[in-house]
Every structure is written in C-alpha cells, then in structure tokens.
Amino acid sequence: MKRWWKLAGWVFAFAALVSIGSVEGASYYYTSQHGQGCASCHEMASYVSAVHGSAHRAVNCMQCHTASLATRLRHIRVHLERSWPEQIRLRDVDVLEMTPNCQNCHQQEYATWHAGPHGATCSQIFANPAHNTQRRLMNDCLRCHGMHFNGDIRDLVQPQNTQGPWKVIRADLADQPAMPCAACHQMHREGTPSTRPPGRISVAGLPVHDTLAFFDRREQMHFTAVSLAIPEMHDGARLVTVSQDPRGAICYQCHAPRQPEAGTAAAANGWDRQVGSGDDRTPMGVHEGLSCLACHDGHNENARASCKTCHPRMSHCGIDVEKMDTSFLSASSAHNIHWVKCTDCHRKGVPKAKAPTRASAGVRPPGRTG
C-alpha cells in the first residue's frame, strides 16, 4: 500500500513539474513569437490578429498582460475540459494587473494620470462621505467609476444608504484605480505608434485614432471616440455652440448633462439638455465652442497652462487673466471658468479695450539696455 502511495506521489510531482514547465515554456514561446502561440487557441486568434495591426504591434503579449501561475494553470484546465468561452472577457483583476504595465512605455502619461483625478482609487470614489451623504450609491455609478468591475455595487461597497460609514468590501480593490487606462483606451485597435505632437493641441484637435475609446460596462466593449455622439446643448431655449472635436465625446460619457427634471423651467418649456446640469462642463460665455482638450491635459485634467496659450499676459482690460475672479483662480469663486461671461463682472457694460502700455508690451524706454 505504501508503495502505491509513493508511486502516486511521484506521478503527482511529475505532473506538477510538467504543468509548471509547460506554462513557463508557453509564456516564453508567446513572448518570443509575438503571440502566435496565443493564436493557436482559436478564441484568441482574432485578438492576436487585431493587435498585429494596432499601435502595439511590436509589443509582446506578456509585456502588457500579467498572468500568475494559478491563472496559467486555469487556462490549461479550461482547454483540457474544452470549456473555453467564445468571446474573451477580461476580469476586473486582469485589467488592474495589466494597468501598471502601461508605464513601461508611457511613463509621462501614466505619471500624470496616476497623480490626477482620473487616477482616484475605489476607496476615494466609493467611500467619499461628501458624495455619499448627498446621493445614494447605485449600479449606474459603475458606468464611469468601475466600468470593469465584475459585480453589483453591493458587492463593492457597503452600506447602501446615505448615513455610512462606507467601506469598500473588496479589500483587493480598495487602493486600486477606479478608472484605469482601459476605461478610455483600447489596445488592440488599428492604429500607428503615437508620436509627440509638434505643438499644443488645437481647438479643432488632432486626428483621432481608434485607440481612444470608451469602455461601456453594459455592452462589455469599447466604443471609439469617432463613433460616439456629441449632444446638442442648450442655455434655456438657446442652442449653444459645442465643439465637434471627437475626443470630447469621450468626456461627455461621464461629464454628461441630464434631461430637464420635472418642475423646472426647462421641462415646462420643452427645452432640451441644459449646460451645467448633472456633471456637464460644456464651455459657454467667453469660452463657448472650445474643445475640452483646448484647456485640459487629457490624462491629469490640469489646465494651468491653458490661459496663457490663448491669451496675452494681460487681458484687453489690462488685468492678468490668471488673476481674474474666476474658479480658475479660486474654487470658491462664483464665476465658473466654464461659463463665465464678461458681463458677470462688468455689470454696467464691458469697457473698451485699453491700448497696451510700452511696459506691458515689453518695450524698453529709449536709452535703456537692461
């Protein structure tokens, strides 16, 4: 009997070594062959074909995808059982394991995203008392904050009320980003390797590659920026001029207006989506028609350089534009930079433009050399 147990132990150990060796060997094969090994599994063939025509065509599968030994053994088991799915869906943990690998090639973009508001963690988003006391958490929150989460909002945070205290019950996700790179980028789409633009992004914008796309949680797929609609916006009954920069369509997926609520003047008069409703930030006033990316960096939303990009150092009324009383200068200002009008400050009429002085124009007086 002991001999049989010993033999069984050797068989098990041999099988384990073969499994581990085959998994590690397969990983090396996939890495060295640009995914041709992955394509041998029919459900992966279309993904391998797509990435070979994408901006990531020179990147090996394992440079982006992370797979633990347990994951690799699971893949082997699935194929031995012939129970593979017809369409591959990345799990939330797969997406989060993959996200840090983006910085291997996109160091600056990753750093600015990680330090900006879109790099917020699940705890910062879902356990935020300022938000949760005002609005009850619901599944629709996951559309923008957690679109890759495989579950219900109740599976992520508790309690479901406006009293709290709230806690992310998935401890493995608490400090993970709620909006990873794959929220707005798809890696397997046709495109060319990106190059740094020669100058700052214009109002009209640069050509939009299919890699810029919003991941829809319900459909479990990316929709390219050029395929998304830019809504018509109104200020009361007036139709507002909205930038047609396709990249802005990505912003509208989350920074979206609401339909007029019952009892409001907009609803009573049959006016459509209103600027400033919901999470909308459509530019109006002096900035009407500007693209979101005319002012905001696409990864960290920083707009510190935006004023000086379009304005001279001094405004037409002789004031430094960055020192005007707007929310650009102070978040508590009543003059939101997205909707500020000249008449918000100049209640008695907008003054005529002042001729620039020699000093403000940078001209030295005669005889001065320094």
ZIKAHU-V126558 format. One record per helix or strand of 3 or more residues. SS is the DSSP state (helix for helix, strand for strand). FROM is the first residue (numbers start at 1). TO is the last residue. If there is no record, write none. Layout:
ss=SS from=FROM to=TO
ss=SS from=FROM to=TO
This chain:
ss=helix from=2 to=32
ss=helix from=36 to=39
ss=helix from=42 to=51
ss=helix from=61 to=64
ss=helix from=69 to=80
ss=helix from=92 to=104
ss=helix from=107 to=115
ss=helix from=117 to=119
ss=helix from=122 to=126
ss=helix from=129 to=132
ss=helix from=139 to=143
ss=helix from=153 to=155
ss=helix from=181 to=183
ss=strand from=212 to=216
ss=strand from=221 to=224
ss=helix from=225 to=227
ss=helix from=248 to=252
ss=helix from=265 to=268
ss=helix from=285 to=287
ss=helix from=292 to=294
ss=helix from=306 to=310
ss=helix from=321 to=323
ss=helix from=342 to=345
